[in-house]
């Protein structure tokens, strides 16, 4: 019997043609609707491999009931939706898609910063809604980006790629990270800065840190209160890193000037959410890595990782480095 791969969202047929020659593959056939939990559990209990989305919860219950499962390949660089410890205990490899999405995600992050600072979304709506009556001196005046200070929280590969873009805008670049990045400091002229100083000094605070126990609820009322009133906060990491109620109050009370958000505590966010009622918030539907080229490359990488594990090889981008394949 051929090993069985279950894919939790509809992917384009041509990405699958090669893998279908060797494996039995089936997928949840909706592009816009996540696979219901009971179907995911049933499929996982039969599958040798899962190709998952960041919106699927691959928790202990699922992993322990998936008796044949050998690999979970997540279509994202982040893997906070997967219980890595349990997967490792059970000998299940977990793979993600780093590197291939770095530049695409950095482009989106910097676009979000620019869009928020220069009020691009508001201005585009203004024109489309026929509100433009005449040119006027302070019409939709925003904030300059060039020559300002950017503070990057989470200096992984995407953080470095955002810093590289910021050099083109001749910005002063501060960063905070669990470990110092001496090579990046040298190459990009970025300056390691304690978190408390970074939030006070930066005009743009860009959050790119992974979601972990330590970073959950990192941006709270106390943190927003210390930012400049002209500061713009950008989050392209994960929603739960931010206390959304505190962010809302900071925006309404003028403690900060604006926010550009690609991620939210609960996704999809609804239009009735208080943050979405504010004109100084630019909100996107978690599209950091979403260019056609990059998403296709991410899909192929997931499938390569699955094939590698099923062929008892080491996958290219393994998350749980201490993984030892279980004999299943
Ligand atoms: C990921 O892949 O984890 C990011 O959220 C990019 O959008």
Boltz pocket constraint, residues with backbone or C-beta under 6 A from the ligand:
constraints:
  - pocket:
      binder: B
      contacts: [[A, 54], [A, 75], [A, 76], [A, 77], [A, 78], [A, 79], [A, 97], [A, 101], [A, 105], [A, 236], [A, 237], [A, 286], [A, 287], [A, 288], [A, 289], [A, 290]]
      max_distance: 6.0
